[in-house]
Structure formats: C-alpha cells, structure tokens
Amino acid sequence: MHIGINVLISNVFDTIYFSINKTFDLMRKANFKTLLAGLLVAFAFLLAGVQSGYAQSSLSTKATGVYAPLGKVTFVSSTEAEGILTSQTDALAAFVQTLTPGTPAYNQTQRAIMYYRAILTGVVTGKNVDQAIFDGIRLFSTPPFAGASQTEKMNLRNEAINMLKTTPAPNNNTF
C-alpha cells in the first residue's frame, strides 16, 4: 500500500508539473504575442511621431505674418543698433508721458517700448540684430500684448526691421 500511495502522489505531482509546464508554455507564447503586438504598436507610434515632427518643422519654416522668417535683410552692427534702439526707446518714453494712461495710444506706445527694449536687451547681451528682433517677437504672446491686434504686432516688427536694416549704397553705374 505504501508503494501505491507513492505512485499516486508521484502521478499527482507529475500531472501538476505537466499542467504547470503546459500553462507556462502557453503563457510564454501568449506573452511573446503580447510583447510582439506591443512592439509593433510602439513602432507605429514612433513612425507617426516622426511624421508629426516633420510636419511641425515644415510648419515652422513656412510661418507667415509676425512669425515669418526675417528674410534676406542686412542689419546694422550691434553697436549701431544699440544706439538706434536707445534713442527710439528714450523718445517713446518721453512721448508716453504726454499720453493718458489706459488709452489705446498709451497702451500701444507702452508695448512698443517693451518690444524695442527686448530687442535692445538681446543686442546688448551679444545676440545678432536679426536674432534679437525675432526674440523680441516672443513678447507678442505675453499678457501685455493680449490687447494688441495682429496689425499692430506686424507694424512693430516691420518698424524694427526697417529701423535696424542697412540702407544699400547707391549704385552709380545705373543709367
């Protein structure tokens, strides 16, 4: 009888062992399939993300309006720009004193002073004039510029470009 119980226990353990191994084999296959499916989905998202990145970079290079690239403009030196911007902000600061606070003209002049001072700060800290102008444009998304129209922002941008670009030397060879 003692041998019969050992055989019975051995058979039970063999059955349990076989069931566990079979279950783990199935689990390994299922886990592999799950892992494979997860990797395929991750790869698909990666490809979609790369395409999205290309779309964003192509949008940023084709920006229009205020955020458009400055184009092929030659600007004055940083020293000249510093002098021009300082005199412009000083003149605007004197002019704003004559205006009534809270009026549209006062607010518009205050925004112009802030924009030109941002460009001046960029130039003084060593940035190129064109980079300082473009960095100044970042102010347009801040609360002081919330009341500014797109036209006002574009005019400020264009004024800064025209104020700080070099004037081409006259061509005496034209007829």
OpenMM code with the backbone's topology and positions (N, CA, C; nanometers):
from openmm import Vec3, app, unit

residues = "MET HIS ILE GLY ILE ASN VAL LEU ILE SER ASN VAL PHE ASP THR ILE TYR PHE SER ILE ASN LYS THR PHE ASP LEU MET ARG LYS ALA ASN PHE LYS THR LEU LEU ALA GLY LEU LEU VAL ALA PHE ALA PHE LEU LEU ALA GLY VAL GLN SER GLY TYR ALA GLN SER SER LEU SER THR LYS ALA THR GLY VAL TYR ALA PRO LEU GLY LYS VAL THR PHE VAL SER SER THR GLU ALA GLU GLY ILE LEU THR SER GLN THR ASP ALA LEU ALA ALA PHE VAL GLN THR LEU THR PRO GLY THR PRO ALA TYR ASN GLN THR GLN ARG ALA ILE MET TYR TYR ARG ALA ILE LEU THR GLY VAL VAL THR GLY LYS ASN VAL ASP GLN ALA ILE PHE ASP GLY ILE ARG LEU PHE SER THR PRO PRO PHE ALA GLY ALA SER GLN THR GLU LYS MET ASN LEU ARG ASN GLU ALA ILE ASN MET LEU LYS THR THR PRO ALA PRO ASN ASN ASN THR PHE".split()
positions = [
    Vec3(0.0818, -0.1170, 0.0000),
    Vec3(0.0000, 0.0000, 0.0000),
    Vec3(0.0865, 0.1238, 0.0000),
    Vec3(0.1958, 0.1099, 0.0706),
    Vec3(0.2831, 0.2243, 0.0794),
    Vec3(0.3360, 0.2615, -0.0585),
    Vec3(0.3633, 0.1663, -0.1415),
    Vec3(0.4098, 0.1911, -0.2773),
    Vec3(0.2974, 0.2508, -0.3592),
    Vec3(0.1772, 0.2103, -0.3370),
    Vec3(0.0626, 0.2640, -0.4101),
    Vec3(0.0423, 0.4108, -0.3820),
    Vec3(0.0619, 0.4518, -0.2593),
    Vec3(0.0454, 0.5936, -0.2239),
    Vec3(0.1574, 0.6737, -0.2875),
    Vec3(0.2787, 0.6184, -0.2879),
    Vec3(0.3901, 0.6880, -0.3518),
    Vec3(0.3656, 0.7049, -0.5004),
    Vec3(0.3137, 0.6031, -0.5648),
    Vec3(0.2838, 0.6107, -0.7082),
    Vec3(0.1732, 0.7122, -0.7319),
    Vec3(0.0719, 0.7095, -0.6463),
    Vec3(-0.0387, 0.8028, -0.6589),
    Vec3(0.0102, 0.9462, -0.6412),
    Vec3(0.0917, 0.9680, -0.5385),
    Vec3(0.1459, 1.1018, -0.5132),
    Vec3(0.2353, 1.1417, -0.6291),
    Vec3(0.3157, 1.0478, -0.6776),
    Vec3(0.4039, 1.0757, -0.7904),
    Vec3(0.3230, 1.1115, -0.9135),
    Vec3(0.2140, 1.0377, -0.9382),
    Vec3(0.1286, 1.0688, -1.0534),
    Vec3(0.0630, 1.2071, -1.0393),
    Vec3(0.0196, 1.2377, -0.9191),
    Vec3(-0.0426, 1.3692, -0.8961),
    Vec3(0.0594, 1.4790, -0.9222),
    Vec3(0.1802, 1.4624, -0.8681),
    Vec3(0.2835, 1.5639, -0.8895),
    Vec3(0.3217, 1.5732, -1.0366),
    Vec3(0.3297, 1.4600, -1.1047),
    Vec3(0.3594, 1.4623, -1.2481),
    Vec3(0.2501, 1.5366, -1.3239),
    Vec3(0.1254, 1.5113, -1.2886),
    Vec3(0.0134, 1.5788, -1.3543),
    Vec3(0.0192, 1.7295, -1.3280),
    Vec3(0.0443, 1.7663, -1.2046),
    Vec3(0.0539, 1.9089, -1.1699),
    Vec3(0.1726, 1.9714, -1.2427),
    Vec3(0.2875, 1.9030, -1.2421),
    Vec3(0.4068, 1.9534, -1.3082),
    Vec3(0.3814, 1.9712, -1.4574),
    Vec3(0.3190, 1.8721, -1.5202),
    Vec3(0.2874, 1.8786, -1.6624),
    Vec3(0.1914, 1.9939, -1.6906),
    Vec3(0.0913, 2.0099, -1.6054),
    Vec3(-0.0060, 2.1178, -1.6234),
    Vec3(0.0602, 2.2545, -1.6090),
    Vec3(0.1486, 2.2644, -1.5109),
    Vec3(0.2174, 2.3918, -1.4887),
    Vec3(0.3076, 2.4220, -1.6069),
    Vec3(0.3834, 2.3226, -1.6537),
    Vec3(0.4718, 2.3443, -1.7680),
    Vec3(0.3927, 2.3808, -1.8929),
    Vec3(0.2829, 2.3133, -1.9140),
    Vec3(0.1999, 2.3421, -2.0301),
    Vec3(0.1436, 2.4836, -2.0190),
    Vec3(0.1006, 2.5188, -1.8992),
    Vec3(0.0474, 2.6530, -1.8777),
    Vec3(0.1554, 2.7566, -1.9028),
    Vec3(0.2773, 2.7322, -1.8503),
    Vec3(0.3839, 2.8287, -1.8713),
    Vec3(0.4247, 2.8364, -2.0170),
    Vec3(0.4211, 2.7233, -2.0890),
    Vec3(0.4494, 2.7266, -2.2315),
    Vec3(0.3467, 2.8130, -2.3031),
    Vec3(0.2199, 2.7938, -2.2675),
    Vec3(0.1150, 2.8763, -2.3282),
    Vec3(0.1331, 3.0228, -2.2889),
    Vec3(0.1712, 3.0457, -2.1635),
    Vec3(0.1920, 3.1828, -2.1170),
    Vec3(0.3098, 3.2466, -2.1896),
    Vec3(0.4148, 3.1685, -2.2110),
    Vec3(0.5285, 3.2220, -2.2842),
    Vec3(0.4874, 3.2617, -2.4245),
    Vec3(0.4085, 3.1781, -2.4884),
    Vec3(0.3624, 3.2098, -2.6236),
    Vec3(0.2710, 3.3326, -2.6208),
    Vec3(0.1830, 3.3360, -2.5222),
    Vec3(0.0914, 3.4495, -2.5104),
    Vec3(0.1692, 3.5770, -2.4784),
    Vec3(0.2667, 3.5651, -2.3881),
    Vec3(0.3479, 3.6818, -2.3545),
    Vec3(0.4286, 3.7287, -2.4747),
    Vec3(0.4797, 3.6350, -2.5511),
    Vec3(0.5545, 3.6719, -2.6700),
    Vec3(0.4639, 3.7441, -2.7695),
    Vec3(0.3440, 3.6923, -2.7879),
    Vec3(0.2496, 3.7569, -2.8792),
    Vec3(0.2131, 3.8964, -2.8293),
    Vec3(0.1922, 3.9070, -2.6990),
    Vec3(0.1603, 4.0380, -2.6407),
    Vec3(0.2787, 4.1327, -2.6567),
    Vec3(0.3967, 4.0824, -2.6299),
    Vec3(0.5162, 4.1633, -2.6446),
    Vec3(0.5347, 4.2068, -2.7899),
    Vec3(0.5158, 4.1151, -2.8818),
    Vec3(0.5290, 4.1464, -3.0237),
    Vec3(0.4260, 4.2508, -3.0653),
    Vec3(0.3028, 4.2321, -3.0227),
    Vec3(0.1988, 4.3300, -3.0550),
    Vec3(0.2330, 4.4661, -2.9951),
    Vec3(0.2818, 4.4683, -2.8731),
    Vec3(0.3203, 4.5944, -2.8086),
    Vec3(0.4324, 4.6632, -2.8828),
    Vec3(0.5324, 4.5856, -2.9259),
    Vec3(0.6431, 4.6437, -3.0022),
    Vec3(0.5956, 4.6999, -3.1356),
    Vec3(0.5054, 4.6283, -3.2021),
    Vec3(0.4524, 4.6791, -3.3294),
    Vec3(0.3752, 4.8091, -3.3095),
    Vec3(0.2954, 4.8159, -3.2045),
    Vec3(0.2200, 4.9378, -3.1764),
    Vec3(0.3166, 5.0520, -3.1429),
    Vec3(0.4183, 5.0242, -3.0619),
    Vec3(0.5168, 5.1271, -3.0264),
    Vec3(0.5900, 5.1753, -3.1508),
    Vec3(0.6253, 5.0851, -3.2392),
    Vec3(0.6921, 5.1213, -3.3639),
    Vec3(0.6007, 5.2077, -3.4509),
    Vec3(0.4727, 5.1724, -3.4562),
    Vec3(0.3774, 5.2519, -3.5331),
    Vec3(0.3659, 5.3930, -3.4758),
    Vec3(0.3603, 5.4051, -3.3424),
    Vec3(0.3548, 5.5372, -3.2805),
    Vec3(0.4828, 5.6153, -3.3056),
    Vec3(0.5953, 5.5446, -3.3059),
    Vec3(0.7220, 5.6095, -3.3331),
    Vec3(0.7222, 5.6680, -3.4739),
    Vec3(0.6773, 5.5893, -3.5701),
    Vec3(0.6701, 5.6395, -3.7073),
    Vec3(0.5732, 5.7555, -3.7186),
    Vec3(0.4598, 5.7455, -3.6531),
    Vec3(0.3624, 5.8543, -3.6570),
    Vec3(0.4194, 5.9785, -3.5906),
    Vec3(0.4943, 5.9609, -3.4833),
    Vec3(0.5559, 6.0745, -3.4155),
    Vec3(0.6605, 6.1417, -3.5008),
    Vec3(0.7376, 6.0634, -3.5754),
    Vec3(0.8384, 6.1202, -3.6648),
    Vec3(0.7704, 6.2001, -3.7740),
    Vec3(0.6633, 6.1481, -3.8299),
    Vec3(0.5906, 6.2221, -3.9326),
    Vec3(0.5346, 6.3510, -3.8759),
    Vec3(0.4858, 6.3465, -3.7534),
    Vec3(0.4342, 6.4664, -3.6879),
    Vec3(0.5465, 6.5674, -3.6678),
    Vec3(0.6641, 6.5193, -3.6323),
    Vec3(0.7787, 6.6079, -3.6154),
    Vec3(0.8166, 6.6751, -3.7453),
    Vec3(0.8120, 6.5989, -3.8574),
    Vec3(0.8399, 6.6598, -3.9863),
    Vec3(0.7349, 6.7641, -4.0193),
    Vec3(0.6120, 6.7367, -3.9871),
    Vec3(0.5046, 6.8320, -4.0154),
    Vec3(0.5247, 6.9596, -3.9348),
    Vec3(0.5644, 6.9464, -3.8076),
    Vec3(0.5849, 7.0654, -3.7256),
    Vec3(0.7034, 7.1459, -3.7757),
    Vec3(0.8107, 7.0791, -3.8156),
    Vec3(0.9261, 7.1548, -3.8618),
    Vec3(0.8960, 7.2222, -3.9946),
    Vec3(0.8168, 7.1594, -4.0808),
    Vec3(0.7850, 7.2250, -4.2064),
    Vec3(0.6896, 7.3408, -4.1841),
    Vec3(0.6040, 7.3321, -4.0816),
    Vec3(0.5163, 7.4443, -4.0499),
    Vec3(0.5964, 7.5622, -3.9985),
    Vec3(0.6934, 7.5357, -3.9124),
    Vec3(0.7676, 7.6450, -3.8533),
    Vec3(0.8547, 7.7157, -3.9566),
    Vec3(0.9004, 7.6451, -4.0610),
    Vec3(0.9808, 7.7105, -4.1626),
    Vec3(0.8935, 7.7858, -4.2617),
    Vec3(0.7641, 7.7577, -4.2645),
    Vec3(0.6740, 7.8259, -4.3554),
    Vec3(0.5818, 7.9212, -4.2798),
    Vec3(0.6297, 7.9690, -4.1656),
    Vec3(0.5485, 8.0594, -4.0863),
    Vec3(0.5234, 8.1878, -4.1640),
    Vec3(0.4078, 8.2449, -4.1402),
    Vec3(0.3737, 8.3684, -4.2086),
    Vec3(0.3409, 8.4758, -4.1064),
    Vec3(0.3257, 8.5951, -4.1542),
    Vec3(0.2868, 8.7049, -4.0671),
    Vec3(0.3983, 8.7442, -3.9730),
    Vec3(0.3623, 8.7710, -3.8510),
    Vec3(0.4559, 8.8197, -3.7500),
    Vec3(0.5700, 8.7217, -3.7268),
    Vec3(0.5414, 8.5915, -3.7343),
    Vec3(0.6405, 8.4898, -3.7010),
    Vec3(0.7179, 8.4394, -3.8226),
    Vec3(0.7002, 8.5026, -3.9373),
    Vec3(0.7725, 8.4620, -4.0578),
    Vec3(0.9205, 8.4939, -4.0427),
    Vec3(1.0056, 8.4156, -4.1064),
    Vec3(1.1489, 8.4476, -4.1024),
    Vec3(1.1723, 8.5889, -4.1569),
    Vec3(1.2783, 8.6518, -4.1101),
    Vec3(1.3041, 8.7905, -4.1467),
    Vec3(1.3490, 8.8076, -4.2908),
    Vec3(1.3906, 8.7020, -4.3536),
    Vec3(1.4316, 8.7112, -4.4933),
    Vec3(1.5760, 8.7577, -4.5056),
    Vec3(1.6116, 8.7917, -4.6278),
    Vec3(1.7496, 8.8328, -4.6554),
    Vec3(1.7618, 8.9830, -4.6373),
    Vec3(1.7833, 9.0206, -4.5130),
    Vec3(1.7994, 9.1607, -4.4768),
    Vec3(1.9348, 9.1746, -4.4099),
    Vec3(2.0074, 9.2779, -4.4468),
    Vec3(2.1343, 9.3060, -4.3820),
    Vec3(2.1093, 9.4132, -4.2774),
    Vec3(2.1493, 9.3834, -4.1548),
    Vec3(2.1236, 9.4744, -4.0443),
    Vec3(2.2497, 9.5511, -4.0066),
    Vec3(2.2297, 9.6617, -3.9361),
    Vec3(2.3411, 9.7421, -3.8863),
    Vec3(2.4171, 9.6612, -3.7821),
    Vec3(2.5324, 9.7115, -3.7433),
    Vec3(2.6112, 9.6417, -3.6413),
    Vec3(2.5393, 9.6505, -3.5072),
    Vec3(2.5844, 9.5687, -3.4150),
    Vec3(2.5238, 9.5676, -3.2815),
    Vec3(2.5413, 9.7019, -3.2113),
    Vec3(2.6550, 9.7654, -3.2312),
    Vec3(2.6799, 9.8955, -3.1692),
    Vec3(2.5840, 10.0005, -3.2240),
    Vec3(2.5660, 10.0007, -3.3562),
    Vec3(2.4721, 10.0953, -3.4172),
    Vec3(2.3296, 10.0661, -3.3717),
    Vec3(2.2946, 9.9388, -3.3679),
    Vec3(2.1599, 9.9008, -3.3251),
    Vec3(2.1343, 9.9450, -3.1821),
    Vec3(2.2346, 9.9333, -3.0974),
    Vec3(2.2194, 9.9748, -2.9583),
    Vec3(2.1872, 10.1241, -2.9504),
    Vec3(2.2590, 10.2046, -3.0284),
    Vec3(2.2345, 10.3486, -3.0295),
    Vec3(2.0961, 10.3831, -3.0841),
    Vec3(2.0574, 10.3178, -3.1940),
    Vec3(1.9266, 10.3431, -3.2552),
    Vec3(1.8146, 10.3066, -3.1591),
    Vec3(1.8243, 10.1879, -3.0995),
    Vec3(1.7191, 10.1409, -3.0085),
    Vec3(1.7113, 10.2243, -2.8812),
    Vec3(1.8261, 10.2673, -2.8311),
    Vec3(1.8257, 10.3514, -2.7118),
    Vec3(1.7564, 10.4838, -2.7399),
    Vec3(1.7900, 10.5475, -2.8525),
    Vec3(1.7250, 10.6750, -2.8844),
    Vec3(1.5761, 10.6565, -2.9110),
    Vec3(1.5385, 10.5462, -2.9733),
    Vec3(1.3964, 10.5192, -3.0009),
    Vec3(1.3178, 10.4978, -2.8721),
    Vec3(1.3722, 10.4172, -2.7811),
    Vec3(1.3010, 10.3928, -2.6549),
    Vec3(1.2966, 10.5186, -2.5685),
    Vec3(1.4025, 10.5994, -2.5713),
    Vec3(1.4006, 10.7256, -2.4964),
    Vec3(1.2947, 10.8203, -2.5515),
    Vec3(1.2854, 10.8292, -2.6846),
    Vec3(1.1847, 10.9160, -2.7463),
    Vec3(1.0439, 10.8670, -2.7140),
    Vec3(1.0226, 10.7377, -2.7195),
    Vec3(0.8903, 10.6831, -2.6877),
    Vec3(0.8565, 10.7009, -2.5397),
    Vec3(0.9571, 10.6865, -2.4522),
    Vec3(0.9341, 10.7057, -2.3089),
    Vec3(0.8939, 10.8499, -2.2805),
    Vec3(0.9552, 10.9460, -2.3509),
    Vec3(0.9168, 11.0869, -2.3339),
    Vec3(0.7765, 11.1101, -2.3886),
    Vec3(0.7461, 11.0468, -2.5021),
    Vec3(0.6139, 11.0646, -2.5640),
    Vec3(0.5027, 11.0051, -2.4782),
    Vec3(0.5267, 10.8894, -2.4175),
    Vec3(0.4230, 10.8227, -2.3387),
    Vec3(0.3849, 10.9061, -2.2165),
    Vec3(0.4765, 10.9920, -2.1707),
    Vec3(0.4469, 11.0795, -2.0572),
    Vec3(0.3379, 11.1815, -2.0913),
    Vec3(0.3216, 11.2108, -2.2207),
    Vec3(0.2200, 11.3078, -2.2620),
    Vec3(0.0830, 11.2438, -2.2813),
    Vec3(0.0770, 11.1120, -2.2753),
    Vec3(-0.0482, 11.0403, -2.3007),
    Vec3(-0.1203, 11.0069, -2.1713),
    Vec3(-0.2505, 10.9851, -2.1820),
    Vec3(-0.3318, 10.9469, -2.0675),
    Vec3(-0.3215, 10.7958, -2.0467),
    Vec3(-0.2797, 10.7543, -1.9262),
    Vec3(-0.2698, 10.6089, -1.9006),
    Vec3(-0.4040, 10.5388, -1.9242),
    Vec3(-0.3938, 10.4210, -1.9846),
    Vec3(-0.5126, 10.3400, -2.0104),
    Vec3(-0.5746, 10.3621, -2.1472),
    Vec3(-0.5358, 10.4678, -2.2170),
    Vec3(-0.5912, 10.4922, -2.3502),
    Vec3(-0.5235, 10.3981, -2.4500),
    Vec3(-0.5874, 10.3723, -2.5641),
    Vec3(-0.5248, 10.2852, -2.6645),
    Vec3(-0.3869, 10.3358, -2.7103),
    Vec3(-0.3720, 10.4658, -2.7276),
    Vec3(-0.2428, 10.5200, -2.7704),
    Vec3(-0.1354, 10.4959, -2.6641),
    Vec3(-0.1719, 10.5135, -2.5382),
    Vec3(-0.0790, 10.4904, -2.4270),
    Vec3(-0.0363, 10.3435, -2.4245),
    Vec3(-0.1341, 10.2536, -2.4319),
    Vec3(-0.1036, 10.1094, -2.4280),
    Vec3(-0.0182, 10.0677, -2.5465),
    Vec3(-0.0486, 10.1207, -2.6636),
    Vec3(0.0275, 10.0857, -2.7836),
    Vec3(0.1716, 10.1359, -2.7714),
    Vec3(0.1893, 10.2549, -2.7195),
    Vec3(0.3243, 10.3095, -2.7012),
    Vec3(0.4009, 10.2298, -2.5962),
    Vec3(0.3342, 10.1893, -2.4906),
    Vec3(0.3983, 10.1060, -2.3875),
    Vec3(0.4456, 9.9731, -2.4478),
    Vec3(0.3626, 9.9137, -2.5324),
    Vec3(0.4012, 9.7865, -2.5958),
    Vec3(0.5215, 9.8071, -2.6877),
    Vec3(0.5241, 9.9187, -2.7593),
    Vec3(0.6379, 9.9475, -2.8473),
    Vec3(0.7657, 9.9627, -2.7651),
    Vec3(0.7569, 10.0329, -2.6529),
    Vec3(0.8741, 10.0489, -2.5661),
    Vec3(0.9229, 9.9128, -2.5177),
    Vec3(0.8307, 9.8279, -2.4742),
    Vec3(0.8689, 9.6940, -2.4264),
    Vec3(0.9358, 9.6130, -2.5374),
    Vec3(0.8801, 9.6207, -2.6583),
    Vec3(0.9345, 9.5445, -2.7706),
    Vec3(1.0750, 9.5925, -2.8057),
    Vec3(1.0929, 9.7234, -2.8169),
    Vec3(1.2245, 9.7765, -2.8520),
    Vec3(1.3268, 9.7519, -2.7401),
    Vec3(1.2827, 9.7553, -2.6160),
    Vec3(1.3748, 9.7247, -2.5047),
    Vec3(1.4144, 9.5775, -2.5054),
    Vec3(1.3222, 9.4912, -2.5459),
    Vec3(1.3559, 9.3476, -2.5561),
    Vec3(1.4610, 9.3263, -2.6650),
    Vec3(1.4457, 9.3960, -2.7765),
    Vec3(1.5454, 9.3850, -2.8837),
    Vec3(1.6785, 9.4406, -2.8345),
    Vec3(1.6736, 9.5553, -2.7675),
    Vec3(1.7952, 9.6176, -2.7140),
    Vec3(1.8653, 9.5237, -2.6163),
    Vec3(1.7902, 9.4593, -2.5297),
    Vec3(1.8482, 9.3643, -2.4347),
    Vec3(1.9176, 9.2504, -2.5085),
    Vec3(1.8545, 9.1998, -2.6144),
    Vec3(1.9163, 9.0932, -2.6932),
    Vec3(2.0468, 9.1369, -2.7570),
    Vec3(2.0472, 9.2589, -2.8116),
    Vec3(2.1682, 9.3095, -2.8763),
    Vec3(2.2787, 9.3312, -2.7727),
    Vec3(2.2442, 9.3882, -2.6591),
    Vec3(2.3430, 9.4159, -2.5539),
    Vec3(2.4021, 9.2865, -2.4980),
    Vec3(2.3204, 9.1800, -2.4942),
    Vec3(2.3712, 9.0528, -2.4405),
    Vec3(2.4472, 8.9709, -2.5437),
    Vec3(2.4676, 9.0273, -2.6635),
    Vec3(2.5535, 8.9619, -2.7615),
    Vec3(2.4834, 8.8909, -2.8755),
    Vec3(2.3536, 8.9023, -2.8865),
    Vec3(2.2842, 8.8374, -2.9982),
    Vec3(2.2965, 8.9223, -3.1247),
    Vec3(2.2872, 8.8567, -3.2385),
    Vec3(2.2815, 8.9291, -3.3645),
    Vec3(2.1537, 9.0114, -3.3676),
    Vec3(2.1526, 9.1165, -3.4479),
    Vec3(2.0362, 9.2048, -3.4542),
    Vec3(1.9131, 9.1277, -3.5013),
    Vec3(1.9287, 9.0451, -3.6042),
    Vec3(1.8126, 8.9708, -3.6546),
    Vec3(1.7592, 8.8729, -3.5507),
    Vec3(1.8485, 8.8089, -3.4762),
    Vec3(1.8048, 8.7172, -3.3707),
    Vec3(1.7371, 8.7932, -3.2574),
    Vec3(1.7884, 8.9117, -3.2246),
    Vec3(1.7275, 8.9935, -3.1192),
    Vec3(1.5875, 9.0386, -3.1599),
    Vec3(1.5700, 9.0742, -3.2867),
    Vec3(1.4360, 9.1126, -3.3352),
    Vec3(1.3416, 8.9944, -3.3227),
    Vec3(1.3862, 8.8790, -3.3676),
    Vec3(1.2999, 8.7608, -3.3634),
    Vec3(1.2702, 8.7195, -3.2195),
    Vec3(1.3679, 8.7325, -3.1301),
    Vec3(1.3436, 8.7024, -2.9883),
    Vec3(1.2460, 8.8019, -2.9276),
    Vec3(1.2532, 8.9271, -2.9703),
    Vec3(1.1589, 9.0281, -2.9227),
    Vec3(1.0155, 8.9949, -2.9600),
    Vec3(0.9995, 8.9282, -3.0722),
    Vec3(0.8663, 8.8891, -3.1187),
    Vec3(0.8007, 8.7926, -3.0200),
    Vec3(0.8799, 8.7229, -2.9423),
    Vec3(0.8241, 8.6308, -2.8412),
    Vec3(0.7378, 8.7046, -2.7393),
    Vec3(0.7641, 8.8323, -2.7207),
    Vec3(0.6815, 8.9119, -2.6289),
    Vec3(0.5360, 8.9184, -2.6746),
    Vec3(0.5142, 8.9005, -2.8029),
    Vec3(0.3793, 8.9144, -2.8577),
    Vec3(0.2815, 8.8127, -2.8008),
    Vec3(0.3334, 8.7080, -2.7395),
    Vec3(0.2449, 8.6073, -2.6803),
    Vec3(0.2310, 8.6249, -2.5289),
    Vec3(0.2780, 8.7367, -2.4764),
    Vec3(0.2680, 8.7625, -2.3326),
    Vec3(0.1476, 8.8510, -2.3026),
    Vec3(0.1025, 8.8545, -2.1770),
    Vec3(-0.0179, 8.9312, -2.1413),
    Vec3(-0.0188, 9.0789, -2.1837),
    Vec3(0.0925, 9.1536, -2.1772),
    Vec3(0.0838, 9.2935, -2.2198),
    Vec3(0.0424, 9.3106, -2.3666),
    Vec3(0.0676, 9.2090, -2.4471),
    Vec3(0.0330, 9.2176, -2.5887),
    Vec3(-0.1010, 9.1513, -2.6201),
    Vec3(-0.1729, 9.1090, -2.5173),
    Vec3(-0.3016, 9.0420, -2.5388),
    Vec3(-0.4014, 9.1339, -2.6089),
    Vec3(-0.3959, 9.2634, -2.5816),
    Vec3(-0.4894, 9.3576, -2.6443),
    Vec3(-0.4423, 9.4093, -2.7782),
    Vec3(-0.3239, 9.3691, -2.8208),
    Vec3(-0.2684, 9.4183, -2.9473),
    Vec3(-0.3250, 9.3391, -3.0645),
    Vec3(-0.3565, 9.4099, -3.1701),
    Vec3(-0.4055, 9.3431, -3.2914),
    Vec3(-0.2877, 9.2826, -3.3665),
    Vec3(-0.3190, 9.1960, -3.4593),
    Vec3(-0.2155, 9.1348, -3.5425),
    Vec3(-0.1474, 9.2431, -3.6269),
    Vec3(-0.2241, 9.3416, -3.6686),
    Vec3(-0.1687, 9.4519, -3.7477),
    Vec3(-0.0685, 9.5320, -3.6652),
    Vec3(-0.1017, 9.5601, -3.5396),
    Vec3(-0.0089, 9.6337, -3.4528),
    Vec3(0.1206, 9.5561, -3.4343),
    Vec3(0.1090, 9.4255, -3.4128),
    Vec3(0.2286, 9.3429, -3.3951),
    Vec3(0.3128, 9.3421, -3.5230),
    Vec3(0.2465, 9.3310, -3.6372),
    Vec3(0.3179, 9.3298, -3.7652),
    Vec3(0.3855, 9.4653, -3.7894),
    Vec3(0.3172, 9.5727, -3.7544),
    Vec3(0.3768, 9.7056, -3.7709),
    Vec3(0.4999, 9.7222, -3.6825),
    Vec3(0.4932, 9.6753, -3.5585),
    Vec3(0.6098, 9.6818, -3.4699),
    Vec3(0.7271, 9.6032, -3.5275),
    Vec3(0.6983, 9.4856, -3.5760),
    Vec3(0.8019, 9.4009, -3.6354),
    Vec3(0.8655, 9.4709, -3.7549),
    Vec3(0.7808, 9.5228, -3.8447),
    Vec3(0.8319, 9.5887, -3.9645),
    Vec3(0.9079, 9.7165, -3.9309),
    Vec3(0.8601, 9.7920, -3.8321),
    Vec3(0.9325, 9.9128, -3.7894),
    Vec3(1.0710, 9.8773, -3.7385),
    Vec3(1.0804, 9.7721, -3.6605),
    Vec3(1.2108, 9.7307, -3.6077),
    Vec3(1.3034, 9.6886, -3.7212),
    Vec3(1.2513, 9.6140, -3.8158),
    Vec3(1.3336, 9.5701, -3.9297),
    Vec3(1.3812, 9.6908, -4.0079),
    Vec3(1.2893, 9.7814, -4.0418),
    Vec3(1.3258, 9.8987, -4.1218),
    Vec3(1.4196, 9.9924, -4.0459),
    Vec3(1.4025, 10.0029, -3.9166),
    Vec3(1.4858, 10.0896, -3.8347),
    Vec3(1.6278, 10.0355, -3.8243),
    Vec3(1.6433, 9.9035, -3.8257),
    Vec3(1.7736, 9.8429, -3.7994),
    Vec3(1.8418, 9.7821, -3.9215),
    Vec3(1.7808, 9.7931, -4.0374),
    Vec3(1.8469, 9.7373, -4.1556),
    Vec3(1.9388, 9.8425, -4.2167),
    Vec3(2.0402, 9.7931, -4.2848),
    Vec3(2.1320, 9.8847, -4.3510),
    Vec3(2.0675, 9.9312, -4.4803),
    Vec3(2.0958, 10.0519, -4.5156),
    Vec3(2.0452, 10.1018, -4.6437),
    Vec3(2.1505, 10.0706, -4.7484),
    Vec3(2.1069, 10.0164, -4.8599),
    Vec3(2.2059, 9.9803, -4.9621),
    Vec3(2.2739, 10.1057, -5.0171),
    Vec3(2.4007, 10.0911, -5.0478),
    Vec3(2.4751, 10.2017, -5.1063),
    Vec3(2.4196, 10.2292, -5.2457),
    Vec3(2.4114, 10.3550, -5.2846),
    Vec3(2.3595, 10.3853, -5.4184),
    Vec3(2.4508, 10.3293, -5.5255),
    Vec3(2.3911, 10.2803, -5.6306),
    Vec3(2.4655, 10.2230, -5.7425),
    Vec3(2.4817, 10.3319, -5.8468),
    Vec3(2.6028, 10.3829, -5.8610),
    Vec3(2.6297, 10.4915, -5.9560),
    Vec3(2.6430, 10.4423, -6.0983),
    Vec3(2.6389, 10.3109, -6.1177),
    Vec3(2.6563, 10.2548, -6.2514),
    Vec3(2.5257, 10.2374, -6.3257),
    Vec3(2.4165, 10.2832, -6.2686),
    Vec3(2.2877, 10.2668, -6.3379),
    Vec3(2.2652, 10.3850, -6.4303),
    Vec3(2.1927, 10.3644, -6.5369),
    Vec3(2.1643, 10.4698, -6.6344),
    Vec3(2.0282, 10.5239, -6.6170),
] * unit.nanometer
topology = app.Topology()
chain = topology.addChain("A")
for resn in residues:
    res = topology.addResidue(resn, chain)
    for name in ("N", "CA", "C"):
        topology.addAtom(name, app.Element.getBySymbol(name[0]), res)
